[in-house]
Amino acid sequence: MDHSPGFLKLTEDARAAVREVDVAGARERQKKGALLIDVREDREWDAGHARGAVHMGKGVIERDIEKQVPDKNAELVLYCGGGFRSVLAAKALGEMGYRNVASMAGGWRAWQAEGGETEGV
C-alpha cells in the first residue's frame, strides 16, 4: 500500500497515544471477552473478516460506538486492513472516554497470515 506522507504522519502521531497488540494478543483478549471490532469499509468486511468480530466502519464508529458499547471500560480491540485506520479509530475512541482500547498491529493481513479464524471468506 502506498500511503501519502501526511497520512503516515497522522497515523504515527496517533500511534504514540494508542496501545497496540499483535495478533496473538488480540486473539487472547478476544478469548477473554474483548470485543474485536473491524473498522474496514463494508466491501472489505463482506469479503471476509475475523471470526467473532463485529463491524463498525471507520466512517461511523465514533457515531455508533456509544449505542453498541455504552460501557467505557469495555475491552475493545480494533483492526483494519493493515493497522493504520484502526490506530486512528482507537485514538478517537480514547478521546471519547473509552479507557481500554487497543489497535491490532498489522490488521486483517496479519490476522490471515498468522492463521486467525475467519468468516465470510
N, CA, C and O atoms as CSV, one atom per row, in Angstrom:
chain,resi,resn,atom,element,x,y,z
A,1,MET,N,N,0.855,-1.171,0.000
A,1,MET,CA,C,0.000,0.000,0.000
A,1,MET,C,C,0.897,1.229,0.000
A,1,MET,O,O,1.867,1.303,0.754
A,2,ASP,N,N,0.570,2.176,-0.840
A,2,ASP,CA,C,1.348,3.409,-0.970
A,2,ASP,C,C,0.603,4.546,-0.276
A,2,ASP,O,O,-0.248,5.201,-0.878
A,3,HIS,N,N,0.932,4.771,0.995
A,3,HIS,CA,C,0.253,5.810,1.772
A,3,HIS,C,C,0.967,7.143,1.607
A,3,HIS,O,O,2.189,7.196,1.466
A,4,SER,N,N,0.192,8.210,1.627
A,4,SER,CA,C,0.757,9.549,1.484
A,4,SER,C,C,1.524,9.937,2.748
A,4,SER,O,O,1.238,9.432,3.833
A,5,PRO,N,N,2.497,10.836,2.602
A,5,PRO,CA,C,3.275,11.267,3.770
A,5,PRO,C,C,2.410,11.870,4.879
A,5,PRO,O,O,2.660,11.627,6.059
A,6,GLY,N,N,1.404,12.647,4.509
A,6,GLY,CA,C,0.539,13.260,5.519
A,6,GLY,C,C,-0.238,12.224,6.312
A,6,GLY,O,O,-0.377,12.343,7.529
A,7,PHE,N,N,-0.747,11.201,5.619
A,7,PHE,CA,C,-1.471,10.121,6.290
A,7,PHE,C,C,-0.536,9.350,7.214
A,7,PHE,O,O,-0.910,9.018,8.338
A,8,LEU,N,N,0.675,9.065,6.748
A,8,LEU,CA,C,1.635,8.340,7.588
A,8,LEU,C,C,1.994,9.130,8.834
A,8,LEU,O,O,2.119,8.553,9.914
A,9,LYS,N,N,2.163,10.442,8.704
A,9,LYS,CA,C,2.463,11.266,9.882
A,9,LYS,C,C,1.291,11.266,10.849
A,9,LYS,O,O,1.479,11.134,12.058
A,10,LEU,N,N,0.078,11.414,10.319
A,10,LEU,CA,C,-1.118,11.396,11.156
A,10,LEU,C,C,-1.218,10.083,11.938
A,10,LEU,O,O,-1.489,10.095,13.138
A,11,THR,N,N,-1.004,8.970,11.270
A,11,THR,CA,C,-1.120,7.680,11.959
A,11,THR,C,C,0.031,7.457,12.934
A,11,THR,O,O,-0.175,6.880,14.002
A,12,GLU,N,N,1.220,7.896,12.593
A,12,GLU,CA,C,2.338,7.728,13.524
A,12,GLU,C,C,2.139,8.581,14.778
A,12,GLU,O,O,2.472,8.144,15.880
A,13,ASP,N,N,1.607,9.777,14.623
A,13,ASP,CA,C,1.302,10.617,15.784
A,13,ASP,C,C,0.231,9.953,16.652
A,13,ASP,O,O,0.329,9.964,17.879
A,14,ALA,N,N,-0.788,9.376,16.016
A,14,ALA,CA,C,-1.855,8.682,16.764
A,14,ALA,C,C,-1.307,7.441,17.449
A,14,ALA,O,O,-1.693,7.123,18.574
A,15,ARG,N,N,-0.410,6.742,16.773
A,15,ARG,CA,C,0.160,5.500,17.318
A,15,ARG,C,C,0.830,5.750,18.673
A,15,ARG,O,O,0.829,4.876,19.540
A,16,ALA,N,N,1.390,6.922,18.847
A,16,ALA,CA,C,2.062,7.251,20.111
A,16,ALA,C,C,1.075,7.317,21.275
A,16,ALA,O,O,1.466,7.173,22.433
A,17,ALA,N,N,-0.210,7.536,20.965
A,17,ALA,CA,C,-1.226,7.672,22.014
A,17,ALA,C,C,-2.095,6.430,22.169
A,17,ALA,O,O,-3.023,6.422,22.977
A,18,VAL,N,N,-1.801,5.380,21.402
A,18,VAL,CA,C,-2.666,4.198,21.350
A,18,VAL,C,C,-1.876,2.953,21.739
A,18,VAL,O,O,-0.703,2.813,21.393
A,19,ARG,N,N,-2.530,2.061,22.458
A,19,ARG,CA,C,-1.931,0.766,22.775
A,19,ARG,C,C,-2.137,-0.156,21.579
A,19,ARG,O,O,-3.241,-0.251,21.043
A,20,GLU,N,N,-1.076,-0.830,21.166
A,20,GLU,CA,C,-1.184,-1.801,20.082
A,20,GLU,C,C,-0.920,-3.198,20.619
A,20,GLU,O,O,-0.121,-3.390,21.536
A,21,VAL,N,N,-1.606,-4.168,20.031
A,21,VAL,CA,C,-1.387,-5.563,20.367
A,21,VAL,C,C,-1.128,-6.314,19.073
A,21,VAL,O,O,-1.601,-5.913,18.010
A,22,ASP,N,N,-0.378,-7.401,19.163
A,22,ASP,CA,C,-0.176,-8.225,17.987
A,22,ASP,C,C,-1.364,-9.173,17.828
A,22,ASP,O,O,-2.284,-9.162,18.646
A,23,VAL,N,N,-1.345,-9.991,16.780
A,23,VAL,CA,C,-2.464,-10.895,16.521
A,23,VAL,C,C,-2.671,-11.856,17.684
A,23,VAL,O,O,-3.806,-12.085,18.102
A,24,ALA,N,N,-1.591,-12.418,18.208
A,24,ALA,CA,C,-1.715,-13.353,19.336
A,24,ALA,C,C,-2.354,-12.656,20.532
A,24,ALA,O,O,-3.198,-13.240,21.211
A,25,GLY,N,N,-1.964,-11.429,20.791
A,25,GLY,CA,C,-2.553,-10.673,21.890
A,25,GLY,C,C,-4.016,-10.373,21.660
A,25,GLY,O,O,-4.820,-10.435,22.590
A,26,ALA,N,N,-4.373,-10.044,20.417
A,26,ALA,CA,C,-5.777,-9.782,20.081
A,26,ALA,C,C,-6.611,-11.046,20.264
A,26,ALA,O,O,-7.716,-10.989,20.804
A,27,ARG,N,N,-6.089,-12.179,19.819
A,27,ARG,CA,C,-6.827,-13.441,19.952
A,27,ARG,C,C,-7.014,-13.802,21.423
A,27,ARG,O,O,-8.089,-14.247,21.825
A,28,GLU,N,N,-5.981,-13.612,22.212
A,28,GLU,CA,C,-6.062,-13.914,23.646
A,28,GLU,C,C,-7.090,-13.009,24.326
A,28,GLU,O,O,-7.895,-13.477,25.131
A,29,ARG,N,N,-7.062,-11.726,24.004
A,29,ARG,CA,C,-8.021,-10.795,24.589
A,29,ARG,C,C,-9.451,-11.141,24.163
A,29,ARG,O,O,-10.381,-11.058,24.966
A,30,GLN,N,N,-9.617,-11.528,22.898
A,30,GLN,CA,C,-10.934,-11.909,22.411
A,30,GLN,C,C,-11.454,-13.133,23.175
A,30,GLN,O,O,-12.630,-13.185,23.534
A,31,LYS,N,N,-10.588,-14.105,23.422
A,31,LYS,CA,C,-10.989,-15.300,24.187
A,31,LYS,C,C,-11.440,-14.933,25.597
A,31,LYS,O,O,-12.289,-15.605,26.183
A,32,LYS,N,N,-10.862,-13.859,26.136
A,32,LYS,CA,C,-11.202,-13.424,27.496
A,32,LYS,C,C,-12.361,-12.433,27.525
A,32,LYS,O,O,-12.688,-11.882,28.577
A,33,GLY,N,N,-12.986,-12.206,26.357
A,33,GLY,CA,C,-14.180,-11.372,26.331
A,33,GLY,C,C,-14.060,-10.020,25.663
A,33,GLY,O,O,-15.048,-9.292,25.572
A,34,ALA,N,N,-12.873,-9.665,25.190
A,34,ALA,CA,C,-12.752,-8.388,24.489
A,34,ALA,C,C,-13.568,-8.425,23.206
A,34,ALA,O,O,-13.699,-9.472,22.572
A,35,LEU,N,N,-14.107,-7.289,22.833
A,35,LEU,CA,C,-14.857,-7.166,21.590
A,35,LEU,C,C,-13.883,-6.805,20.479
A,35,LEU,O,O,-13.197,-5.785,20.550
A,36,LEU,N,N,-13.826,-7.645,19.454
A,36,LEU,CA,C,-12.980,-7.407,18.292
A,36,LEU,C,C,-13.822,-6.649,17.268
A,36,LEU,O,O,-14.862,-7.136,16.825
A,37,ILE,N,N,-13.363,-5.451,16.897
A,37,ILE,CA,C,-14.129,-4.584,16.002
A,37,ILE,C,C,-13.352,-4.336,14.716
A,37,ILE,O,O,-12.221,-3.850,14.740
A,38,ASP,N,N,-13.977,-4.675,13.598
A,38,ASP,CA,C,-13.422,-4.453,12.265
A,38,ASP,C,C,-13.867,-3.070,11.809
A,38,ASP,O,O,-15.064,-2.811,11.681
A,39,VAL,N,N,-12.910,-2.182,11.563
A,39,VAL,CA,C,-13.243,-0.811,11.170
A,39,VAL,C,C,-13.073,-0.573,9.667
A,39,VAL,O,O,-13.065,0.572,9.215
A,40,ARG,N,N,-12.939,-1.654,8.896
A,40,ARG,CA,C,-12.774,-1.512,7.452
A,40,ARG,C,C,-14.088,-1.124,6.777
A,40,ARG,O,O,-15.144,-1.098,7.409
A,41,GLU,N,N,-14.002,-0.830,5.508
A,41,GLU,CA,C,-15.179,-0.487,4.705
A,41,GLU,C,C,-16.092,-1.697,4.554
A,41,GLU,O,O,-15.655,-2.837,4.714
A,42,ASP,N,N,-17.360,-1.446,4.246
A,42,ASP,CA,C,-18.342,-2.522,4.091
A,42,ASP,C,C,-17.874,-3.596,3.110
A,42,ASP,O,O,-17.982,-4.787,3.401
A,43,ARG,N,N,-17.359,-3.190,1.962
A,43,ARG,CA,C,-16.942,-4.167,0.945
A,43,ARG,C,C,-15.787,-5.042,1.443
A,43,ARG,O,O,-15.694,-6.214,1.078
A,44,GLU,N,N,-14.915,-4.477,2.270
A,44,GLU,CA,C,-13.813,-5.254,2.835
A,44,GLU,C,C,-14.356,-6.284,3.827
A,44,GLU,O,O,-13.950,-7.446,3.809
A,45,TRP,N,N,-15.272,-5.853,4.686
A,45,TRP,CA,C,-15.916,-6.741,5.656
A,45,TRP,C,C,-16.613,-7.887,4.937
A,45,TRP,O,O,-16.458,-9.049,5.312
A,46,ASP,N,N,-17.387,-7.552,3.894
A,46,ASP,CA,C,-18.145,-8.554,3.150
A,46,ASP,C,C,-17.249,-9.601,2.498
A,46,ASP,O,O,-17.670,-10.741,2.303
A,47,ALA,N,N,-16.023,-9.225,2.162
A,47,ALA,CA,C,-15.087,-10.154,1.521
A,47,ALA,C,C,-14.448,-11.121,2.515
A,47,ALA,O,O,-13.811,-12.092,2.106
A,48,GLY,N,N,-14.608,-10.872,3.805
A,48,GLY,CA,C,-14.063,-11.744,4.842
A,48,GLY,C,C,-13.605,-10.943,6.040
A,48,GLY,O,O,-13.178,-9.796,5.913
A,49,HIS,N,N,-13.699,-11.562,7.208
A,49,HIS,CA,C,-13.339,-10.872,8.444
A,49,HIS,C,C,-12.973,-11.902,9.519
A,49,HIS,O,O,-13.184,-13.104,9.354
A,50,ALA,N,N,-12.431,-11.403,10.599
A,50,ALA,CA,C,-12.040,-12.265,11.716
A,50,ALA,C,C,-13.283,-12.866,12.361
A,50,ALA,O,O,-14.284,-12.183,12.577
A,51,ARG,N,N,-13.197,-14.152,12.663
A,51,ARG,CA,C,-14.316,-14.836,13.308
A,51,ARG,C,C,-14.648,-14.160,14.639
A,51,ARG,O,O,-13.768,-13.901,15.461
A,52,GLY,N,N,-15.929,-13.884,14.828
A,52,GLY,CA,C,-16.391,-13.286,16.077
A,52,GLY,C,C,-16.314,-11.774,16.130
A,52,GLY,O,O,-16.750,-11.163,17.105
A,53,ALA,N,N,-15.761,-11.160,15.085
A,53,ALA,CA,C,-15.656,-9.696,15.065
A,53,ALA,C,C,-17.019,-9.084,14.759
A,53,ALA,O,O,-17.902,-9.728,14.194
A,54,VAL,N,N,-17.159,-7.829,15.149
A,54,VAL,CA,C,-18.311,-7.031,14.754
A,54,VAL,C,C,-17.807,-5.930,13.827
A,54,VAL,O,O,-16.629,-5.574,13.848
A,55,HIS,N,N,-18.700,-5.408,13.028
A,55,HIS,CA,C,-18.307,-4.405,12.046
A,55,HIS,C,C,-18.840,-3.031,12.414
A,55,HIS,O,O,-20.045,-2.833,12.566
A,56,MET,N,N,-17.930,-2.097,12.552
A,56,MET,CA,C,-18.259,-0.680,12.688
A,56,MET,C,C,-17.186,0.069,11.911
A,56,MET,O,O,-16.092,0.318,12.419
A,57,GLY,N,N,-17.511,0.420,10.684
A,57,GLY,CA,C,-16.538,1.073,9.817
A,57,GLY,C,C,-15.960,2.345,10.408
A,57,GLY,O,O,-16.597,3.016,11.220
A,58,LYS,N,N,-14.754,2.663,9.992
A,58,LYS,CA,C,-14.054,3.858,10.465
A,58,LYS,C,C,-14.907,5.108,10.269
A,58,LYS,O,O,-14.829,6.044,11.065
A,59,GLY,N,N,-15.715,5.129,9.222
A,59,GLY,CA,C,-16.531,6.302,8.957
A,59,GLY,C,C,-17.693,6.505,9.907
A,59,GLY,O,O,-18.274,7.589,9.947
A,60,VAL,N,N,-18.047,5.469,10.682
A,60,VAL,CA,C,-19.220,5.583,11.555
A,60,VAL,C,C,-18.971,5.164,12.999
A,60,VAL,O,O,-19.866,5.297,13.833
A,61,ILE,N,N,-17.803,4.671,13.310
A,61,ILE,CA,C,-17.584,4.113,14.656
A,61,ILE,C,C,-17.790,5.156,15.746
A,61,ILE,O,O,-18.372,4.852,16.787
A,62,GLU,N,N,-17.325,6.372,15.522
A,62,GLU,CA,C,-17.498,7.401,16.549
A,62,GLU,C,C,-18.978,7.715,16.765
A,62,GLU,O,O,-19.396,8.022,17.881
A,63,ARG,N,N,-19.754,7.637,15.710
A,63,ARG,CA,C,-21.191,7.898,15.812
A,63,ARG,C,C,-21.927,6.760,16.518
A,63,ARG,O,O,-22.864,7.007,17.277
A,64,ASP,N,N,-21.512,5.522,16.274
A,64,ASP,CA,C,-22.270,4.346,16.709
A,64,ASP,C,C,-21.765,3.657,17.971
A,64,ASP,O,O,-22.509,2.891,18.582
A,65,ILE,N,N,-20.538,3.903,18.373
A,65,ILE,CA,C,-19.934,3.106,19.453
A,65,ILE,C,C,-20.704,3.209,20.764
A,65,ILE,O,O,-20.869,2.199,21.448
A,66,GLU,N,N,-21.174,4.380,21.130
A,66,GLU,CA,C,-21.843,4.529,22.424
A,66,GLU,C,C,-23.171,3.789,22.475
A,66,GLU,O,O,-23.608,3.381,23.551
A,67,LYS,N,N,-23.816,3.611,21.336
A,67,LYS,CA,C,-25.043,2.819,21.285
A,67,LYS,C,C,-24.738,1.328,21.366
A,67,LYS,O,O,-25.453,0.578,22.030
A,68,GLN,N,N,-23.679,0.905,20.693
A,68,GLN,CA,C,-23.316,-0.514,20.642
A,68,GLN,C,C,-22.564,-0.966,21.893
A,68,GLN,O,O,-22.751,-2.085,22.369
A,69,VAL,N,N,-21.710,-0.082,22.421
A,69,VAL,CA,C,-20.885,-0.411,23.591
A,69,VAL,C,C,-20.930,0.780,24.555
A,69,VAL,O,O,-20.031,1.621,24.546
A,70,PRO,N,N,-21.973,0.852,25.383
A,70,PRO,CA,C,-22.077,2.001,26.288
A,70,PRO,C,C,-21.057,1.989,27.430
A,70,PRO,O,O,-20.779,3.035,28.017
A,71,ASP,N,N,-20.499,0.825,27.751
A,71,ASP,CA,C,-19.538,0.703,28.851
A,71,ASP,C,C,-18.169,1.217,28.409
A,71,ASP,O,O,-17.492,0.585,27.597
A,72,LYS,N,N,-17.772,2.357,28.944
A,72,LYS,CA,C,-16.487,2.967,28.559
A,72,LYS,C,C,-15.280,2.195,29.087
A,72,LYS,O,O,-14.144,2.500,28.724
A,73,ASN,N,N,-15.519,1.193,29.945
A,73,ASN,CA,C,-14.442,0.335,30.435
A,73,ASN,C,C,-14.330,-0.976,29.664
A,73,ASN,O,O,-13.434,-1.775,29.935
A,74,ALA,N,N,-15.226,-1.207,28.711
A,74,ALA,CA,C,-15.198,-2.450,27.929
A,74,ALA,C,C,-13.874,-2.564,27.179
A,74,ALA,O,O,-13.328,-1.573,26.694
A,75,GLU,N,N,-13.374,-3.790,27.096
A,75,GLU,CA,C,-12.133,-4.004,26.343
A,75,GLU,C,C,-12.465,-4.147,24.868
A,75,GLU,O,O,-13.259,-5.001,24.472
A,76,LEU,N,N,-11.843,-3.293,24.063
A,76,LEU,CA,C,-12.065,-3.258,22.626
A,76,LEU,C,C,-10.735,-3.418,21.899
A,76,LEU,O,O,-9.737,-2.796,22.261
A,77,VAL,N,N,-10.735,-4.263,20.865
A,77,VAL,CA,C,-9.569,-4.400,20.002
A,77,VAL,C,C,-10.044,-4.098,18.587
A,77,VAL,O,O,-10.901,-4.801,18.050
A,78,LEU,N,N,-9.490,-3.060,17.990
A,78,LEU,CA,C,-9.874,-2.633,16.654
A,78,LEU,C,C,-8.869,-3.131,15.630
A,78,LEU,O,O,-7.673,-3.210,15.913
A,79,TYR,N,N,-9.353,-3.467,14.444
A,79,TYR,CA,C,-8.444,-3.784,13.352
A,79,TYR,C,C,-8.982,-3.273,12.033
A,79,TYR,O,O,-10.184,-3.062,11.869
A,80,CYS,N,N,-8.071,-3.078,11.099
A,80,CYS,CA,C,-8.417,-2.660,9.746
A,80,CYS,C,C,-7.613,-3.530,8.791
A,80,CYS,O,O,-7.291,-4.668,9.132
A,81,GLY,N,N,-7.286,-3.036,7.625
A,81,GLY,CA,C,-6.543,-3.844,6.665
A,81,GLY,C,C,-5.093,-4.052,7.047
A,81,GLY,O,O,-4.565,-5.157,6.922
A,82,GLY,N,N,-4.442,-2.988,7.516
A,82,GLY,CA,C,-3.021,-3.089,7.815
A,82,GLY,C,C,-2.582,-2.438,9.103
A,82,GLY,O,O,-1.386,-2.406,9.395
A,83,GLY,N,N,-3.515,-1.913,9.888
A,83,GLY,CA,C,-3.163,-1.344,11.185
A,83,GLY,C,C,-3.039,0.163,11.216
A,83,GLY,O,O,-2.543,0.719,12.196
A,84,PHE,N,N,-3.480,0.840,10.165
A,84,PHE,CA,C,-3.410,2.294,10.140
A,84,PHE,C,C,-4.735,2.928,10.570
A,84,PHE,O,O,-4.769,3.721,11.512
A,85,ARG,N,N,-5.819,2.580,9.885
A,85,ARG,CA,C,-7.125,3.158,10.221
A,85,ARG,C,C,-7.547,2.788,11.638
A,85,ARG,O,O,-8.194,3.582,12.321
A,86,SER,N,N,-7.184,1.584,12.082
A,86,SER,CA,C,-7.564,1.164,13.433
A,86,SER,C,C,-6.859,2.003,14.494
A,86,SER,O,O,-7.428,2.246,15.559
A,87,VAL,N,N,-5.650,2.442,14.230
A,87,VAL,CA,C,-4.941,3.329,15.163
A,87,VAL,C,C,-5.690,4.656,15.278
A,87,VAL,O,O,-5.874,5.182,16.376
A,88,LEU,N,N,-6.119,5.189,14.133
A,88,LEU,CA,C,-6.854,6.460,14.154
A,88,LEU,C,C,-8.177,6.305,14.893
A,88,LEU,O,O,-8.554,7.172,15.683
A,89,ALA,N,N,-8.882,5.208,14.643
A,89,ALA,CA,C,-10.160,4.973,15.315
A,89,ALA,C,C,-9.950,4.763,16.813
A,89,ALA,O,O,-10.728,5.268,17.622
A,90,ALA,N,N,-8.913,4.028,17.190
A,90,ALA,CA,C,-8.633,3.789,18.614
A,90,ALA,C,C,-8.324,5.096,19.329
A,90,ALA,O,O,-8.756,5.307,20.462
A,91,LYS,N,N,-7.585,5.960,18.676
A,91,LYS,CA,C,-7.280,7.260,19.282
A,91,LYS,C,C,-8.568,8.053,19.495
A,91,LYS,O,O,-8.757,8.660,20.549
A,92,ALA,N,N,-9.450,8.048,18.499
A,92,ALA,CA,C,-10.714,8.778,18.617
A,92,ALA,C,C,-11.562,8.223,19.762
A,92,ALA,O,O,-12.157,8.992,20.518
A,93,LEU,N,N,-11.621,6.896,19.897
A,93,LEU,CA,C,-12.409,6.303,20.985
A,93,LEU,C,C,-11.815,6.680,22.340
A,93,LEU,O,O,-12.549,6.944,23.292
A,94,GLY,N,N,-10.501,6.703,22.424
A,94,GLY,CA,C,-9.860,7.148,23.660
A,94,GLY,C,C,-10.251,8.571,24.007
A,94,GLY,O,O,-10.496,8.889,25.171
A,95,GLU,N,N,-10.311,9.423,23.004
A,95,GLU,CA,C,-10.712,10.814,23.223
A,95,GLU,C,C,-12.183,10.912,23.628
A,95,GLU,O,O,-12.595,11.898,24.239
A,96,MET,N,N,-12.973,9.890,23.287
A,96,MET,CA,C,-14.387,9.858,23.671
A,96,MET,C,C,-14.585,9.257,25.058
A,96,MET,O,O,-15.717,9.154,25.531
A,97,GLY,N,N,-13.497,8.860,25.713
A,97,GLY,CA,C,-13.587,8.348,27.076
A,97,GLY,C,C,-13.471,6.842,27.223
A,97,GLY,O,O,-13.555,6.333,28.341
A,98,TYR,N,N,-13.282,6.113,26.134
A,98,TYR,CA,C,-13.072,4.659,26.235
A,98,TYR,C,C,-11.659,4.423,26.745
A,98,TYR,O,O,-10.688,4.921,26.176
A,99,ARG,N,N,-11.557,3.653,27.828
A,99,ARG,CA,C,-10.294,3.521,28.546
A,99,ARG,C,C,-9.525,2.234,28.259
A,99,ARG,O,O,-8.391,2.081,28.714
A,100,ASN,N,N,-10.117,1.319,27.521
A,100,ASN,CA,C,-9.477,0.019,27.337
A,100,ASN,C,C,-9.536,-0.384,25.859
A,100,ASN,O,O,-10.103,-1.416,25.501
A,101,VAL,N,N,-8.941,0.451,25.021
A,101,VAL,CA,C,-8.977,0.257,23.571
A,101,VAL,C,C,-7.576,-0.030,23.062
A,101,VAL,O,O,-6.609,0.601,23.486
A,102,ALA,N,N,-7.475,-0.985,22.151
A,102,ALA,CA,C,-6.204,-1.292,21.501
A,102,ALA,C,C,-6.429,-1.412,20.003
A,102,ALA,O,O,-7.543,-1.665,19.545
A,103,SER,N,N,-5.369,-1.229,19.258
A,103,SER,CA,C,-5.370,-1.447,17.818
A,103,SER,C,C,-4.514,-2.680,17.544
A,103,SER,O,O,-3.443,-2.846,18.129
A,104,MET,N,N,-4.993,-3.542,16.651
A,104,MET,CA,C,-4.226,-4.741,16.310
A,104,MET,C,C,-3.210,-4.403,15.214
A,104,MET,O,O,-3.581,-4.058,14.093
A,105,ALA,N,N,-1.948,-4.506,15.553
A,105,ALA,CA,C,-0.869,-4.229,14.610
A,105,ALA,C,C,-0.947,-5.186,13.418
A,105,ALA,O,O,-1.137,-6.391,13.586
A,106,GLY,N,N,-0.800,-4.643,12.242
A,106,GLY,CA,C,-0.807,-5.457,11.034
A,106,GLY,C,C,-2.178,-5.755,10.468
A,106,GLY,O,O,-2.295,-6.183,9.320
A,107,GLY,N,N,-3.227,-5.535,11.262
A,107,GLY,CA,C,-4.597,-5.648,10.799
A,107,GLY,C,C,-4.989,-6.998,10.207
A,107,GLY,O,O,-4.447,-8.042,10.570
A,108,TRP,N,N,-5.933,-6.944,9.299
A,108,TRP,CA,C,-6.511,-8.129,8.657
A,108,TRP,C,C,-5.444,-8.962,7.957
A,108,TRP,O,O,-5.482,-10.192,8.001
A,109,ARG,N,N,-4.492,-8.292,7.311
A,109,ARG,CA,C,-3.435,-9.044,6.616
A,109,ARG,C,C,-2.624,-9.873,7.611
A,109,ARG,O,O,-2.296,-11.025,7.328
A,110,ALA,N,N,-2.300,-9.307,8.759
A,110,ALA,CA,C,-1.556,-10.054,9.778
A,110,ALA,C,C,-2.415,-11.178,10.354
A,110,ALA,O,O,-1.920,-12.280,10.588
A,111,TRP,N,N,-3.698,-10.903,10.583
A,111,TRP,CA,C,-4.619,-11.914,11.112
A,111,TRP,C,C,-4.619,-13.144,10.199
A,111,TRP,O,O,-4.495,-14.275,10.670
A,112,GLN,N,N,-4.757,-12.915,8.903
A,112,GLN,CA,C,-4.778,-14.024,7.953
A,112,GLN,C,C,-3.427,-14.736,7.890
A,112,GLN,O,O,-3.368,-15.965,7.878
A,113,ALA,N,N,-2.353,-13.966,7.850
A,113,ALA,CA,C,-1.019,-14.541,7.755
A,113,ALA,C,C,-0.694,-15.427,8.951
A,113,ALA,O,O,0.061,-16.390,8.826
A,114,GLU,N,N,-1.261,-15.104,10.106
A,114,GLU,CA,C,-0.971,-15.860,11.325
A,114,GLU,C,C,-2.044,-16.915,11.624
A,114,GLU,O,O,-2.094,-17.468,12.724
A,115,GLY,N,N,-2.895,-17.184,10.638
A,115,GLY,CA,C,-3.857,-18.276,10.780
A,115,GLY,C,C,-5.055,-17.985,11.646
A,115,GLY,O,O,-5.688,-18.913,12.149
A,116,GLY,N,N,-5.383,-16.728,11.834
A,116,GLY,CA,C,-6.577,-16.385,12.600
A,116,GLY,C,C,-7.823,-16.910,11.924
A,116,GLY,O,O,-7.917,-16.916,10.697
A,117,GLU,N,N,-8.774,-17.350,12.717
A,117,GLU,CA,C,-10.017,-17.884,12.157
A,117,GLU,C,C,-10.790,-16.770,11.462
A,117,GLU,O,O,-10.827,-15.632,11.929
A,118,THR,N,N,-11.411,-17.127,10.327
A,118,THR,CA,C,-12.118,-16.136,9.534
A,118,THR,C,C,-13.547,-16.560,9.251
A,118,THR,O,O,-13.919,-17.721,9.424
A,119,GLU,N,N,-14.326,-15.606,8.820
A,119,GLU,CA,C,-15.713,-15.829,8.385
A,119,GLU,C,C,-15.922,-15.051,7.099
A,119,GLU,O,O,-15.270,-14.034,6.865
A,120,GLY,N,N,-16.833,-15.535,6.268
A,120,GLY,CA,C,-17.195,-14.800,5.065
A,120,GLY,C,C,-16.179,-14.845,3.953
A,120,GLY,O,O,-16.336,-14.157,2.944
A,121,VAL,N,N,-15.138,-15.642,4.114
A,121,VAL,CA,C,-14.075,-15.698,3.095
A,121,VAL,C,C,-14.456,-16.717,2.033
A,121,VAL,O,O,-13.706,-16.926,1.080
